[in-house]
Every structure is written in structure tokens, then in C-alpha cells.
Amino acid sequence: MALVLLLSGPFLYDAPHSCALIRAAQVLCLISPAIPRPIGRVSYKVIPSQDMSAERPLGVIRRTGCRDLSWSLAVSSLPDPLPMTNRTIHISIGSILAGTFLLDRFTPLGYQEFLLYAVPIVLTLWLEQAWSAYLVAGLATLLAYAGLVLSPTGIPADVAFLNRTLSATLFWIVAVLVNRSRAAILDRSARQLAALVNSSVDAIISQDLNGMITSWNGAAERLFGYDASERIGHPLSVIMASEQVGEEAEKSRQLLSGVAMPPYDTAWLNRDGSVIALSLSRSPIRNQFGSVVGMSTIAHDITARLKAEASYKHSEVTLQAFFESASLMMGVVEVLDDDIRNLSVNRATAKFMGTTQEAIRGRTASELGVPRDVIRMWLNHYRLCIKDQSPVRFEYEHCNARGGKVERRSLLATVSLIDNGASGVVRCSFIVDDVTEWRKTEDLLRQAHAMLELRVAERTAELGSATVRARTLAQRLFDVQEAERRAVAQDLHDEIGQVLTALKLNLQQVQRDGQGTEPSMELNESIEISDQLLARVRSLALDLRPSLLDDLGLVPALRWYATRQAERAGWKLQLHLDEAPLILTGSRSIACFRVAQEAMTNIARHAKATSVSLSLAVASEEVRVVVQDDGCGFDVAAVRVRAQQGVSLGMLGMEERVSLVGGTMTIQSTIGQGTSLIFSVPLTEPQQEALSV
């Protein structure tokens, strides 16, 4: 045993090897019946340094025992020693010393039983006094030499003396190792204490029996604005208002007398004089003997909490004001098995029920005289709300019997879950809106809407009839116009043309009869004028009603007119006319020709085009005509606006012609890029409604 302890000495300077020493001591202590067997924790008593954030605070820790602050720590790297009190340790040390001495006294020299004196030295590790190890080592040395004198003879005396001298040396080495182990434990405890205190988000302050500050952690520095070096060794009153000093001094006296104090809220001062709202937890500090050696204060900044509470109270007041002043009926109820208890209702609810809030609060629906069928209806909706965990909206008709008269009201209700019974009470809220007037207004609106729909239908029918009449009249006007054109063209060709022809023949005859004499200038001019007038009459007749349209049909008429216009305007003409037989007579043929004629007339007047394309194709039971040019183009939307204002009616006239025969027309034009006019006319006559007169 002595050899093991001696060889292990150099390795016991740090905490892990100190653990081995402590465990060895535990095993040895099992021989003492006074030491309890279960393994637990030990309270290491340390004094905080003047600067708890120091890297090695051990230098200012008194190793003579704890006088100021007691912390109960579980050292992470050390196995838990056996839990022992000072009394237990003293008894154990005395018992082992006495037992070893008696054993040595009656054992012949040569045995090494006196090495058991090392065990009490190890046990001094549990004592707070650093000198206890040296005291026990001195006693062990004296007892060992006393045993040398009193023990029965055995080995030679000089050899026995040498053994006991070496053992005494071992005792003092063990004492040194025990003290070094104690120092390592204290150092580790102090470091853990410093880390614990400095890592706290709350200010932790300790004071001695005189009220002087002995520790001031980093949170206290941040909270109050003072460094630890400025406050340690000074009273706490500097961070208190003058009127608080006496009150806090009284509380300190209570703490130092050992009276426990519950947490309380107060306000202390920052370095800049600003007030800090705090929640204080103050408690006495006791040593291992239970004596009060100081007091600790943990201060938590509750400024944010107080602001939140104030905001909550403000919101609560606002909500309560809204609750009471709301025009909607609102309240909170407790849902029972077969009834509903009113916990809180607003004034609107009490007014609707013809009573007061106090008369409703705390009473069930049955006690208030609500019919059972209405209670069941409400319970069903509340249970559905509880089941789905979502609001339920419903409407029902409520009957109020007042003054012998039954009043029916339409109510729109919404119920929501507040507490699903985790606290033993199922609470729900309700919001009810009296929508009786709304429903009456909706009925009136529905009636008005129905009347409006009827009037609109009647007006639509009238407009439809008027539209049919207008279209019929427009078609009639176009027919009359074409008939008049045909008649005028025929008159120009037959009557005026014949007269002009006869006049020309007579003038020529006069010219022949006067051959031998020089004809007069007036006669020659008259003949030329008659030629021009005759050509003009023939041209007007063709423009009014080309005979080709009646004699040969639409395609030859379009080819003739386009060629004639191209020769007049100097266009480069491209014709793409379907030569297939086309049966298109009557108003449709006239409409196609007139629209194409109007388009080419507009090109000649406005487009400044050099090339014109005319195409006609028959497809899908319709005739499709396209007139294109490379002219200056125009703004179609602007032209439509002018047409609607009555300034330019050419486009509307073309669209109306095509529409009257059941066709469609579109115009595509971009300024500077030419124009395309596309229209389609069905091959068969469209069906029209009969004209009502």
C-alpha cells in the first residue's frame, strides 16, 4: 500500500489523478462502520474572488474554510466522493488512528500494519482546514514511533526503525498530495462557479455580513453600468433610490437573521440615473454549519415584461370597451351537458333579451327561460364547433314574446371555441347579428331586381323589334337607292345619251353640208363639247349602275371596275378573282360590289397607293373579298370615333351594307404600311325576323 501511494504521488497534481486518490480513500474508508455506504454528492465550499471573471481565481480563495458563500456543485470530471459530515470524518479519523495503534501495539515488529495511518490523512481531504492533513500526518508519525517502542519484538530494531522512518516520510508526502488535491478541487470549483455566475443572464450579487458587495457578475455590470472593481467592497445602496435604502436595509437584516424572503418587484437605479424595473430573489448564504455568512441577490430586468403587461392591459381595456359598446350581441358561455351557462355578455345582448348583464351573468339558458328546442339547437352548433376546432356560422329565426305579441327576428350567429376542456371547463364565444332589417331589404332588392329584369326584358324586346325594323328599312333604302341609280343610269344612257348623240350627228351633218366653206370655231367647239358630255354621261351611267353587274355578274363587274380605276389612278393592279361559277345575286351581289367600289374610291382619294390587290374567293358557303393597298394607312380607332361623331360615315356605311346581308367586315391598317379591308358575305340569303308594324 505504501509503495503504491508513494509511486502514485507524482501523478496526483491535477484533478484526474486526484480522483484516483479520492477513490482509493473511499475504498479504504469502507473498513470504518461509521462511514455511510451510498455514494452521493459533496458540497464544495469556496469563496468567490474579488473578480469572478479572473482566469485563475484560486489565488484569492481562502483555504482555511468557507466564510462567505456556499455553492453545491457536481464537479464534472470527478467521481462523486462519499457523502460525509465533519463529525463523521472526525470519528473516522480518530477510530482509524486508534485502531491502527492498537493493532500495531500487539503486532510484532516486521509487519507493515502502521501504513494504515495513511488512511486518516487521506480522509482530511473532506475537511476544510488545510492544516488538518499535516496535523494527522504528525499524529500518525508519533503513533508509528510509539508503536516501535511498545510493539513486541520481531525483526531487528534498526530495520524496524528504518521502515517506520520511511513510512513517516510517506505520511507527509500523502499530506502534501491531499492538500494539492484539495487545491485542485477548489480551483475547479472556483472556475465552474465563475463560469456559472458570469454566464447568467440575470445580475447576481453577493454581500457579506456587513452588507459589503463581495461578487458582481457580468450581467450586473451590463444592467447597472458599474464594473465589478467599482462595486466590490462597497454597499449596495448606491443603486437604490434614497427612499428605498431603509426598506432594503430592513430586508437585509431579515435575511441575515435567516428569515426566507419571497421574490418581489422593485426599481433600482442605473449608473446614468435611469430607473430599472427589477424582480429580486434574495436569500441568505449559509456555511456548512448552517450559519448565515452573507446574502445573495439575483436581479432580473422586468422592464420588457412590464411594458408587455401594460400593453396587454391596454389591449384588454380596449377590447372590453369594444365588447361593451359593440352593436353586435357578444358573450362567453360554458357548454354543459344539456344546458348553456352564460359567463359574460355585453350590453347589446342584455338589451335584446330585455334584462341586465348582471341578471344574465352566471345563469343558464334554462334559468333564463330559453325554450328547450332553442337550447338544443345552440348546443348542436357548439358541439360541432368543438369537434371541428373551427368557428361555426348559422342563421335562425328567433321569437320574442313581449306584451302578448310575438316578434320574429332573423339572427346570424357565429360560435367559436375558447377552451376545449383542458381546464375542466368547455368555453365558447358567440357573436350574434340581428339581420332582420337586412333580410327585409334583401327581399325588397330581390323584388326590385325582378321588376328591373322584367322591364329590361320588355325594353330588350322593344329594342330588338326596333332593330329589325331599322335593318329592314335600311335594306329598303339601299334597294330604293339601287333602283334609283338603275333608273338614273338608264335615263342617262337612253334619254340624255340619245339626245346628245342626235345633237352630235346634227352638228356633224352641218359640218358636212358646209364643206367648201371654212367651219366656224363655235361649231367645232360644240362638237367637242358634245363628245365630252356624251363620254361623261356614259361614265356616270356606269358608275351609278354598271350593266356588267346585272348582265354578267359580280366577278366581271369587279374586274372591269378595278381595271378602270387602276387606269385612272395609275396603280399597279393585282387581281385574284375566283373564276368558278358564282351564284350570288340580288342584294348580296350589289353589297359586295358597292363595298369594293367604296374601298377603291377611298384608296384613290386618300391612300396615295402605288399598288392595289383585289381578291375574291368562295369557301365554306361564303364569298370572301380582300382589298389591299400599300398606301399611307390610317388610325382605325380614330376613324371609328369620328364616324360615331358623324364626321366620317364611309366605314360605318360599308359595315352596315355587309351586316344587312349577314356578312362581316374587318379593317386592318397601320400608318405608313397600307390598309387591308376584308369582308365575307354568305352565299344564301340570311333569315330575317318579320317586321312588326
Secondary structure as UniProt FT lines:
FT   HELIX           2..8
FT   HELIX           9..11
FT   HELIX           15..29
FT   TURN            30..31
FT   TURN            33..34
FT   TURN            52..53
FT   HELIX           57..60
FT   TURN            63..64
FT   TURN            76..77
FT   HELIX           86..105
FT   TURN            109..110
FT   HELIX           113..117
FT   HELIX           118..123
FT   HELIX           124..126
FT   TURN            130..131
FT   HELIX           132..150
FT   HELIX           157..199
FT   STRAND          203..207
FT   TURN            209..210
FT   STRAND          212..216
FT   HELIX           218..224
FT   HELIX           228..231
FT   TURN            232..233
FT   HELIX           236..239
FT   HELIX           242..256
FT   TURN            257..258
FT   STRAND          264..269
FT   TURN            271..272
FT   STRAND          275..286
FT   TURN            288..289
FT   STRAND          292..301
FT   HELIX           303..325
FT   STRAND          329..335
FT   STRAND          340..345
FT   HELIX           347..353
FT   HELIX           357..360
FT   TURN            361..362
FT   TURN            365..369
FT   HELIX           372..388
FT   STRAND          392..402
FT   TURN            403..404
FT   STRAND          405..420
FT   TURN            422..423
FT   STRAND          426..434
FT   HELIX           436..491
FT   HELIX           492..496
FT   HELIX           497..513
FT   TURN            514..516
FT   HELIX           521..544
FT   HELIX           547..551
FT   HELIX           554..569
FT   STRAND          572..577
FT   HELIX           586..602
FT   HELIX           603..607
FT   STRAND          611..619
FT   TURN            620..621
FT   STRAND          622..629
FT   HELIX           636..644
FT   TURN            645..646
FT   HELIX           650..660
FT   TURN            661..662
FT   STRAND          664..669
FT   TURN            671..672
FT   STRAND          675..682
//
